Amino acid sequence: MRPPVDSDSILAMAERAPLPTIREDWLNDHSTYQRCFVCGQRNHGGLRAVYRQEGERIVTEFTGDEAHQGFPGVVHGGIVASLLDETMGRTALLLGAWTMTGRLEVRYRAPAPIGQRLVVSAWLTRDRRHAFESRGEVRVEGQDLVAEGRGLFLRVPEAVRKQAEEAHPEFAPYFAAAIPHADTA
């Protein structure tokens, strides 16, 4: 079993060699499935987040409207948490892994106003054999920190992946875009 990699080691690796560029069709689902609440472009009740890689970070943007508010004029905290969760989970793509949330912690720092663009970014902080840790933040574009998050993300078990592919064959190419991880190849 290999030892965990901490954030200092990940940063040191990034200084020695550039982090891999994640294919856009892996960061964003272009299959006919697209039903995820956060990123599914075909989920009309969802958030329809689109992701990009900026160096070692995964980034998305979101502007909430009245349908997304909890307290009047404020994006619901559950939506902020969902955006952090999905963005932090995508950091494992830097190492070629599909993940599911094992633990999510969110610390809210300020209200997230509706009608203003929120920028969500996340970075990988630790790689374990079967899990990844990451951190993230949500800011009003160019302004205040709204929330900080950290989470533990578990590799998707093979049985769960196969079950998803059987139920939704159109999703299989999205999974197939994965880069095999050295421990599972």
C-alpha positions in Angstrom: 0.0 0.0 0.0 1.4 3.4 -1.0 1.5 6.2 1.6 -1.0 9.1 1.4 0.1 12.2 -0.6 -0.5 15.4 1.3 -1.0 18.9 -0.2 2.6 19.8 0.1 3.5 16.7 -2.0 0.9 17.5 -4.6 2.2 21.0 -4.9 5.8 19.7 -5.1 4.6 17.3 -7.9 3.0 20.2 -9.7 6.2 22.2 -9.6 8.2 19.3 -11.1 5.8 18.3 -13.8 2.6 20.0 -15.0 -0.6 18.4 -13.7 -2.5 16.6 -16.5 -5.0 18.5 -18.5 -8.4 16.9 -17.9 -10.3 16.4 -21.1 -13.3 18.7 -21.4 -15.6 15.8 -22.3 -14.6 14.2 -18.9 -15.0 17.4 -16.9 -18.5 17.9 -18.4 -20.9 15.2 -19.4 -21.7 15.3 -23.1 -23.6 12.0 -23.2 -27.3 11.8 -23.6 -27.6 11.2 -19.8 -26.9 14.6 -18.4 -29.3 14.3 -15.4 -27.0 15.3 -12.5 -28.6 18.0 -10.3 -25.5 20.1 -10.3 -24.0 19.6 -13.8 -26.7 17.9 -15.9 -27.4 20.2 -18.9 -30.7 18.2 -19.5 -31.8 18.6 -15.9 -34.1 21.6 -16.2 -34.5 21.8 -12.4 -30.8 21.6 -11.9 -28.0 24.1 -11.7 -26.4 23.2 -15.0 -22.8 23.9 -13.9 -20.1 23.8 -16.5 -16.5 23.0 -15.3 -13.1 24.0 -16.4 -9.6 23.4 -15.2 -7.4 26.3 -14.2 -4.0 24.8 -13.3 -4.5 22.7 -10.3 -8.0 23.9 -9.6 -11.4 22.9 -11.0 -13.7 25.9 -11.4 -17.3 26.6 -12.2 -19.6 29.7 -12.0 -23.2 30.0 -10.9 -25.7 32.9 -10.7 -28.7 32.1 -8.5 -32.1 33.5 -9.1 -35.3 33.6 -7.1 -35.8 29.9 -7.6 -32.5 29.2 -5.8 -33.1 31.3 -2.7 -33.7 30.2 0.9 -33.8 33.5 2.9 -35.1 36.2 0.6 -32.4 37.4 -1.8 -29.9 34.8 -0.7 -28.9 31.5 -2.5 -29.9 28.6 -0.4 -27.1 27.1 1.6 -27.8 23.6 0.3 -27.2 24.8 -3.2 -23.9 26.4 -2.2 -23.0 23.1 -0.5 -24.0 21.1 -3.7 -21.8 23.3 -5.8 -18.8 22.8 -3.5 -19.5 19.1 -3.3 -19.6 18.6 -7.1 -16.6 20.8 -7.7 -14.4 19.3 -5.0 -15.3 15.8 -6.1 -14.1 16.6 -9.6 -10.5 17.3 -8.3 -9.9 13.6 -8.3 -10.1 13.7 -12.1 -6.6 15.2 -12.0 -5.6 11.6 -11.0 -8.0 9.8 -13.2 -10.6 8.8 -10.7 -14.4 8.8 -10.5 -15.5 9.5 -6.9 -18.5 9.7 -4.6 -18.8 11.9 -1.5 -17.7 10.2 1.7 -17.7 13.3 3.9 -18.5 17.0 3.2 -17.9 19.9 5.6 -19.0 23.4 4.7 -18.3 26.6 6.6 -20.4 29.5 5.5 -18.7 32.9 5.8 -21.2 35.4 4.2 -24.6 35.3 2.4 -24.5 34.4 -1.3 -26.7 37.0 -3.0 -29.0 36.0 -5.8 -28.3 37.7 -9.1 -24.5 37.9 -8.6 -22.1 35.5 -10.1 -20.5 33.0 -7.7 -17.2 31.5 -8.6 -16.6 28.0 -7.1 -13.1 26.6 -7.1 -11.6 23.4 -5.6 -8.2 21.8 -5.4 -6.9 18.3 -4.4 -5.1 18.2 -1.1 -4.5 14.5 -0.5 -4.5 11.3 -2.5 -5.1 8.1 -0.6 -5.3 4.6 -2.1 -9.1 4.5 -2.2 -10.0 8.1 -1.4 -9.1 11.7 -2.1 -9.3 14.8 0.1 -10.0 18.3 -1.4 -10.8 21.8 -0.4 -12.9 24.4 -2.1 -14.3 27.9 -1.8 -17.2 29.9 -3.1 -16.8 33.6 -3.7 -18.9 36.4 -5.1 -17.0 37.1 -8.3 -14.1 39.3 -7.5 -15.4 39.9 -3.9 -16.2 38.2 -0.7 -15.7 34.6 0.4 -19.1 33.1 0.8 -18.2 29.5 1.9 -15.3 27.1 2.4 -15.5 23.4 2.1 -13.5 20.3 2.6 -14.3 16.8 1.8 -13.4 13.2 1.5 -14.2 11.5 -1.8 -14.2 7.8 -2.3 -13.5 6.0 -5.5 -16.7 4.8 -7.2 -16.8 1.0 -6.6 -16.7 -1.0 -9.8 -20.1 -2.6 -9.0 -21.7 0.8 -8.7 -20.2 1.9 -12.0 -21.4 -1.2 -13.8 -24.9 -0.8 -12.3 -25.1 2.8 -13.6 -23.9 1.6 -17.1 -26.5 -1.1 -17.1 -29.3 1.2 -16.1 -28.1 4.0 -18.4 -26.0 2.6 -21.3 -25.7 6.1 -22.8 -23.6 7.0 -19.7 -20.9 4.3 -20.4 -18.8 6.5 -22.8 -18.6 9.2 -20.1 -17.1 6.6 -17.7 -14.9 5.2 -20.4 -13.2 8.5 -20.8 -11.4 7.8 -17.4 -7.7 7.6 -17.2 -6.8 4.4 -15.5 -5.3 4.9 -12.0 -1.9 3.2 -11.5 -3.3 1.2 -8.5 -6.3 -0.2 -10.5 -4.6 -0.8 -13.9 
